[in-house]
Amino acid sequence: MMTRRILLVHDDPALDAVEAELHDRLPCVIDRVESNAEAAASLCRGPYDLVLTGVGGTLDEKLSIVESAARNCQTRVIVLSAKPSAMDAITAVRTGAFAYFSSPWSLLSLREAAVRAIEAAMPLPPIGFLSALSNWLVIQLHCESITIDRAVQLLREMNADLPASLADDLSTACREMILNAAEHGCQWDHSQCIEVIFARTGRMAMYQIRDSGPGFAVKELEHAAVGNPPGNPLQHVEYRVNHNMRPGGFGMLLARKIVDEMLYNEKGNEVILIKYL
């Protein structure tokens, strides 16, 4: 595996753990700078595989790094922030950041996002923004795992003001249903798109996920745990093995346990998840 070059704006002691995790996870050389301005200047002098912005500083400073990195399509940027801001997360990703993480973040999630950013093919599949409001976000995703991962992290930031355990649960439910849409609706066809609508009010969080596939009937869900007959909770496992499907099948059941309402349209290619707050 080739040695990767990473540029880290080290303006917070919490980034020591991030740096250690990256060294443990992949062969890399990490250059430290002390400010976002220094990082932007460093990008003008030579390419990096990944840049992690500072935790501090303004969003404009961090967007300047994203824009500088865009001139070299091999450089990916993860924007870090000391406090959550749904609109800052939307703006950063819409401008071209690979991901946005606000403190306190999951060290494992940040490390894996960094690795995926470095290993991702070029050019990076875009995320389409049809509405870019913190209380009404509409995005379109090409049916590719890396795009789904980026979208799920963005959606996680939309709920960063909620208790961490609840925000993580909602992120899990949303991810499982997007993966269902990708696998069963779009058959992992990269030319197909999934549309995700996220809405927040003071009393609820809502996700609406739509794929372009043929849909399904609940009684046909032999591949999923939710379709198991009484007394045989693992029937779907045998079905998935026999049909060369990836391990899983518990996503819909898990999502149902997390949210308060789950509604499918008549065709079966669109689902609404509602969690009352």
C-alpha positions, 0 to 999 in steps of 0.5 A: 500500500502506498504512503499517503500524504495528509495535511492536518490543521492541529488547533485542538488537543482532541486532534492528537487522537485523530492523528494517532488513529490515522497512523494506525489505520494506514501508511501515511505522512501527516504534516501539521499546520496551526491554522486554516490559512496555513493549510490553504497556503500549503495546498498551493505548494503541493498536493495532498491526499487528504486535508482535515481542517481545524476545529476552530476558525470560520467556515469561510476559512474552511471553504477556502481550503475546500476550494483550493483542494478542488483545483487538484481532484485527488485532494479530499477535505474533511471539515471539522467544527467545534460545534454543530451547525446543520447549515454549515454542514450543508454548505461545506458538502455542497461546496465540495467537502468530502464530509463534515464532522462536528464535535463531539464526533465518533473517532471511529467514524471520523477515521473510517471517513478519512480512509474512505476519502483517501481510497475513493476513486476519482472523480468523486460522485456528486451529491445533488442538492434540490433543497438545502435548508437545515429543516428541509433538505432534499438530496439525490445520491447515485447508487454507490456506497461511498456516496451513501456513506457521505450522505448519511454523515451529512444527515447525521449532522442535521440532528447533531443538536439531539442527544448523541444516542438518539442522533446515532439511532436515527442515522442508523435507521436512515442508513439501513433504508437507503441501503435497502433502496440501493440494493433492492430498488436500484440493484446497485446500478450506479446510473440510478439515483436515490432521493432523500428528503429530511425534514425537522420541526420542534416535534419530529424528524422525518426521512422520505427515501425514494428509489427508481426501482419496481417496488415490492409487496411486504408479503414478498420480503423473504430476504428480510427479517421483517418477513420471517414467519412466526417461529422461524426468525432466521428464515431470511438468512437461508434465503439470502445465502441461496440467492448470493445476497450480502449478509443482512436482512435486519435493516427494516426490522431495526429501523422499525424499532428505532422510529415511531412511524414507518409508511410505504407507498403503494408501489413499495419504492418509497418509505417515510420514517418519522420520529417524534421528539 
